């Protein structure tokens, strides 16, 4: 009989990883939305990029949904954002989608959205093995200062992230699933948005 042995310590995230994600809430409430996107993290260059629709974002209050591509460059302490507002109008033939490209933004940026050592930095505690996205997964829970609990699930015995749960899932938690994480080298062009914006700003 195989005896399961819990991992001795939480994993670091891979030095480079990327993957699609699905963002939703648990339990889902009437105003909650399901969105999706893609992210890239390169800890060797201290840079990341996330493309996707905002969640949470109130389409009812703002009149549109908001998509953003953000390159967070902690090496150069800057975040570069490109945004598009999407609004919907009911027409005789159905619903028509309108898009408006918003001004690009450059803001201060000091740390990647998801640090590689996030579990170690916050003394994550092992909470057991569950099935997540069809895989056996190890769960680790931690609490950031001033925020609620978070539980991250990794494919058992690996450093591959499968799910992030932020908040109390019994009440209302933000959930982000990563169904196809890969650790292939990330090409330079993925982060070229930041460089192009820097050049444009220098010429202005």
C-alpha positions as CSV (number, residue, x, y, z in Angstrom):
1,X,0.0,0.0,0.0
2,X,1.3,3.4,-0.9
3,X,1.5,5.8,2.0
4,X,1.0,9.4,1.1
5,X,3.7,11.8,2.5
6,X,2.9,15.5,2.6
7,X,5.5,17.7,0.9
8,X,8.1,19.0,3.5
9,X,7.9,22.6,2.2
10,X,6.0,24.8,-0.2
11,X,7.3,25.1,-3.8
12,X,8.7,28.1,-5.5
13,X,7.0,29.0,-8.7
14,X,8.9,28.1,-11.9
15,X,11.6,30.5,-13.0
16,X,9.5,31.1,-16.1
17,X,5.9,30.1,-16.7
18,X,2.9,31.1,-18.6
19,X,-0.7,30.0,-19.2
20,X,-4.3,30.8,-19.8
21,X,-6.5,31.5,-16.8
22,X,-10.2,31.6,-16.0
23,X,-11.4,34.1,-13.3
24,X,-14.6,33.6,-11.4
25,X,-16.1,33.7,-7.9
26,X,-17.1,31.1,-5.3
27,X,-20.0,31.0,-4.7
28,X,-21.1,33.0,-7.8
29,X,-23.5,35.8,-7.0
30,X,-25.8,37.7,-9.3
31,X,-23.4,40.5,-10.3
32,X,-20.4,38.2,-10.5
33,X,-18.8,37.5,-13.9
34,X,-16.6,34.8,-15.4
35,X,-13.6,36.2,-17.4
36,X,-10.5,34.8,-18.9
37,X,-7.0,35.9,-20.0
38,X,-3.4,34.9,-20.3
39,X,-0.3,35.6,-18.2
40,X,3.4,35.4,-18.4
41,X,5.9,35.5,-15.5
42,X,9.7,35.6,-16.0
43,X,11.4,35.8,-12.6
44,X,14.9,35.7,-14.3
45,X,14.1,39.2,-15.7
46,X,11.7,40.3,-12.9
47,X,8.9,41.1,-15.4
48,X,5.4,39.8,-16.1
49,X,2.5,40.4,-18.4
50,X,-1.2,39.8,-17.9
51,X,-3.8,40.2,-20.7
52,X,-7.5,39.9,-19.9
53,X,-10.8,41.4,-18.8
54,X,-11.0,43.0,-15.4
55,X,-12.7,40.9,-12.7
56,X,-14.3,42.4,-10.6
57,X,-15.6,45.1,-12.8
58,X,-19.1,46.5,-12.8
59,X,-20.5,46.8,-16.3
60,X,-23.8,48.0,-14.8
61,X,-22.1,51.0,-13.1
62,X,-19.5,51.9,-15.8
63,X,-21.5,51.0,-18.9
64,X,-18.6,48.9,-20.3
65,X,-16.3,46.0,-19.6
66,X,-12.6,46.7,-19.4
67,X,-9.8,44.7,-21.1
68,X,-6.2,45.5,-20.2
69,X,-2.8,44.3,-21.2
70,X,-0.3,45.2,-18.5
71,X,3.5,44.6,-18.5
72,X,4.8,44.9,-15.0
73,X,8.5,45.6,-15.2
74,X,9.9,45.4,-11.6
75,X,13.5,45.6,-12.9
76,X,12.8,49.2,-14.2
77,X,10.1,50.0,-11.6
78,X,7.4,50.6,-14.2
79,X,4.0,49.2,-15.3
80,X,2.9,49.7,-18.9
81,X,-0.9,49.5,-19.5
82,X,-3.0,49.3,-22.7
83,X,-6.7,49.4,-22.1
84,X,-9.8,48.9,-24.2
85,X,-13.4,49.6,-23.1
86,X,-16.0,47.3,-24.5
87,X,-19.7,48.3,-24.4
88,X,-22.8,46.5,-25.7
89,X,-25.9,47.8,-27.3
90,X,-29.1,45.9,-28.1
91,X,-29.9,46.4,-31.8
92,X,-32.8,45.0,-33.9
93,X,-30.6,42.2,-35.2
94,X,-29.1,41.4,-31.8
95,X,-26.3,42.8,-29.6
96,X,-23.5,44.9,-31.1
97,X,-20.2,45.3,-29.4
98,X,-18.4,48.6,-29.4
99,X,-14.8,49.1,-28.5
100,X,-12.8,52.2,-27.4
101,X,-9.1,52.2,-27.0
102,X,-8.1,54.2,-24.0
103,X,-4.9,56.2,-23.3
104,X,-1.8,54.1,-22.5
105,X,-0.5,54.5,-19.0
106,X,2.8,54.2,-17.3
107,X,2.7,53.9,-13.5
108,X,5.2,52.9,-10.7
109,X,5.7,49.2,-10.3
110,X,7.9,47.6,-7.6
111,X,7.0,43.9,-7.3
112,X,5.5,41.3,-9.6
113,X,1.8,40.6,-9.1
114,X,2.7,37.0,-8.0
115,X,6.2,36.8,-6.4
116,X,8.0,33.5,-7.1
117,X,8.5,32.9,-3.4
118,X,5.0,34.0,-2.3
119,X,4.4,30.8,-0.3
120,X,7.7,31.0,1.6
121,X,7.4,34.8,2.1
122,X,4.1,34.4,3.9
123,X,4.8,31.1,5.8
124,X,2.2,29.1,3.9
125,X,0.8,26.1,5.7
126,X,0.0,22.8,4.0
127,X,-3.8,22.0,4.0
128,X,-3.9,18.7,2.2
129,X,-4.4,17.1,-1.2
130,X,-7.5,17.6,-3.3
131,X,-8.5,17.1,-6.9
132,X,-8.3,20.3,-8.9
133,X,-8.9,20.5,-12.7
134,X,-8.8,16.7,-12.8
135,X,-5.3,16.5,-11.1
136,X,-4.2,15.6,-7.6
137,X,-3.2,18.9,-6.1
138,X,-1.4,20.1,-2.9
139,X,-3.0,23.0,-1.2
140,X,-1.1,25.8,0.7
141,X,-2.8,28.5,2.7
142,X,-1.4,31.8,3.9
143,X,-2.5,35.3,4.9
144,X,-1.0,38.5,3.6
145,X,-0.9,41.5,6.0
146,X,-4.2,43.4,5.8
147,X,-5.8,40.9,3.5
148,X,-7.9,37.7,3.9
149,X,-6.7,34.1,3.5
150,X,-5.4,32.8,0.2
151,X,-5.1,29.1,-0.8
152,X,-2.9,28.1,-3.8
153,X,-3.1,24.6,-5.3
154,X,-0.2,23.1,-7.2
155,X,-0.2,19.9,-9.2
156,X,0.9,17.3,-6.7
157,X,4.7,17.0,-6.4
158,X,5.4,19.9,-8.8
159,X,5.7,23.6,-8.9
160,X,2.9,24.0,-11.5
161,X,0.1,26.3,-10.2
162,X,-3.5,25.0,-10.9
163,X,-5.7,27.3,-8.8
164,X,-5.6,30.5,-6.7
165,X,-8.4,31.1,-4.2
166,X,-8.4,34.5,-2.5
167,X,-10.8,35.0,0.4
168,X,-13.2,32.6,2.2
169,X,-14.7,30.2,-0.4
170,X,-17.6,29.5,2.0
171,X,-18.6,33.1,1.8
172,X,-17.3,34.8,-1.3
173,X,-13.9,34.2,-2.8
174,X,-12.1,35.1,-6.0
175,X,-10.9,32.0,-7.9
176,X,-8.4,31.9,-10.7
177,X,-7.8,28.6,-12.5
178,X,-4.8,27.8,-14.7
179,X,-5.6,24.8,-16.8
180,X,-2.5,24.7,-19.0
181,X,0.5,26.1,-17.3
182,X,3.8,25.6,-19.2
183,X,7.4,26.4,-18.3
184,X,8.8,27.0,-21.8
185,X,11.2,29.9,-22.2
186,X,9.2,33.2,-22.8
187,X,10.3,35.0,-26.0
188,X,11.4,38.6,-25.7
189,X,8.5,39.9,-27.9
190,X,6.0,39.1,-25.2
191,X,7.3,42.1,-23.2
192,X,8.0,44.4,-26.1
193,X,5.0,46.5,-25.2
194,X,7.0,48.1,-22.4
195,X,10.0,48.8,-24.5
196,X,7.8,50.4,-27.3
197,X,6.1,52.7,-24.7
198,X,9.4,53.7,-23.3
199,X,10.7,54.7,-26.7
200,X,7.5,56.6,-27.5
201,X,7.7,58.4,-24.2
202,X,11.3,59.4,-24.9
203,X,10.4,60.9,-28.2
204,X,7.5,62.9,-26.9
